[in-house]
Each structure stands twice: as C-alpha cells, then as structure tokens.
Amino acid sequence: CIRIFFSKDEAEYAKRVLEKGGIPAFITEDHFEDLKLTDLGMLPRFRLYIEQEDIPKAARFLAKKLKKARSKKNSAS
C-alpha cells in the first residue's frame, strides 16, 4: 500500500493519475471480518496499491506532477 485514503473519490483520482503515467494501480477497501468499516460506525479506508517494481517510477512521476503543480501555483501568485 502506498497511500490510505478516507474518500473513495480521492483514491480513484490518485489511481487515474498513476495509470495515466503508465503505472498500474488498484484500490481495496478495508473491512472488519465481512463488514465495511462504515457499517461499524467508522470512517472508510481505501488503500492504493502499485507493484513493488513500479515504486521508483511512481515516485519520479509524482514528483514531476507536484513540481508542475507548484510552479503553476507560484506563477499564479
């Protein structure tokens, strides 16, 4: 697991970003026994996974995305 999200939408967005960068990813939802956490009154948790060999590629890809986002933010200021 490379990240835990408390929103399925955020987890799905992160998965799409990685997959657009050529990094296959998948999401699982945490359960207790056969119950979803929300059935127990807890916040849901969604885990984002990639293959171990894709970790360096994902780190480089996400660093580039963050750098680009920061430069857009700084140029807008």
Disulfide bonds with the S-S distance in Angstrom:
none
